[in-house]
Amino acid sequence: MMDYGSKVKKDLYKLYIDGQFTESVHREVMDFINPATGEVFGQGSLGGKADAEKAIAAARRAFDSGPWGKMSGLERGKLLTKAGDILASRAEEFAVTETLDAGKQYMGALYYEVPQGVDAFHFYGHKARTLGGESSRLDGNYLNYVDWYPYGVVGEVLPWNGPLMMGCQKIGAILAAGNAVVVKPPSWASASLLLLAEVFDAAGFPPGAVNIISGSGAAVGETLVRSKLVDLVSLTGGTETGRRALRNCADTVKSLALELGGKSPNIIFDDADIPNAAKWAVHGFTLHSGQVCVSGTRVLVQRRIYEPFLAAMARVCESFRPGNGFDYEKGVNFSTLIHPDHAKVVWEYIRKGKAEGTRLICGGEPYTDPGLARGSFVPPTIFADVTPAMTIFREEIFGPVGCVTPFDTEDEAIALANDSDYGLAGGVFSADIKRAHRVAQSIRGGQIYINTYFSKGMIDSPGTGWKMSGVGVAGIHKYMISKTIFVDLNDHSEPPM
């Protein structure tokens, strides 16, 4: 195992409010625990309502009267680009922190997630200086133009399954748009976001432009949602959390953007390359142990290849080696779940899958290795013969559990794919490219993959959640509001009588 101790922050991870690193008002702290081993690797300040209110007030000042609200897109872009450069120079430190705190694979964190965060800052650094609207000439010689403006103060509530990468992407967009931001890291896995405050501080962002406050959803999250000083709340999380946020926004009629759960279909037609499609299908529901919102957990397989495809998926699962994310030299390539409480939820879904009469193809039982017992590992699990009436077909599990259902015709595949309250993502595997496009267009979801799985351009081509998977658009315009201006270009114009 690599010696990562020198890359771990030894001091308390503090809150970041108004350009200052500070302990919480009540001096509360929380332990940071490696979910792969159960070991404590650090401590962070635990914020509360009073800390959130201080951060909101700081963000409000920064936008309304501080230098941040008056900066040009060029100036904002330079700061974001500098933040990306600083993050890149500290890549190993952040990869170690994310591996320890979120149960990631170290090599994936170092060579994918941190670079994606760096790219987000560089991308939005350029975007900040190229924002624009559109104009048109209307009948009667009137000019109409639409421009986009920052909301003002944004509260960003981040999830625990990819806090650093998603945090960089979302904070980058918020700042590029010209907003000030109060970030609430997840209650589990908040270390990398608290550490990220050092990047913004070193880059020279003015006080109040970025504020990072750890704490519970009940204390910090609800303060953001209910405050009249916050113009927009953006939340990524579970559907029930989204429902609560919607209810709590009622009094202020606050703008709200939600990225919620999914139960995405992955359709495999009988002309697909079985070994290759099986690898992608398993990857689609086991990446980060299935703790990815767009996971393709409903695998729909055409009946002619149904049994061979199940066997091919099971063979892929045999290649996984669970363990500490730093043990890559030992072949470890499979992550732990984030927390014992979440593992209990996943195990309960596995129990339901067995009870509902499915056919267990692989997994479904705890690992017997005592080293793995210290973590929250769940083996890759495949259930066959899953029907739409079953709980595991309908509800998001957020673990490495694939639910496989046979179909006969293209129309049946589309009907099964759309038989869900969610509409986040989906996949189609077929050698018939016309059919693949036709089916992709018929799936009711915001992001569809053909002969692959997972986005190849999260920043460049962000997806939008349909149905119960989200509210609001994706990308930078999620954090902006439009204004339309009409100009009369006629000489001596008078109102109609």
Secondary structure, 3 states (H helix, E strand, C coil): CCCCHHHCCCCCECEEECCEEECCCCCCEEEEECCCCCCEEEEEECCCHHHHHHHHHHHHHHHHCCHHHHCCHHHHHHHHHHHHHHHHHCHHHHHHHHHHHHCCCHHHHHHHHHHHHHHHHHHHHHHCCCCCCEEEEECCCEEEEEEEEECCEEEEECCCCCHHHHHHHHHHHHHHCCCEEEEECCCCCCHHHHHHHHHHHHHCCCCCCEEECCCCHHHHHHHHHHCCCCCEEEEECCHHHHHHHHHHCCCCCCEEEEECCCCCEEEECCCCCHHHHHHHHHHHHHHHHHCCCCCCCEEEEEHHHHHHHHHHHHHHHCCCCECCCCCHHHCCCECCCCCHHHHHHHHHHHHHHHHCCCEEEECCCCCCCHHHHCCCCCCCEEEECCCCCCHHHHCCCCCCEEEEEEECCHHHHHHHHHCCCEECEEEEECCCHHHHHHHHHHCCCCEEEECCCCCCCCCCCCCCCEECCEECCCCHHHHEEEEEEEEECCCCCCCCC
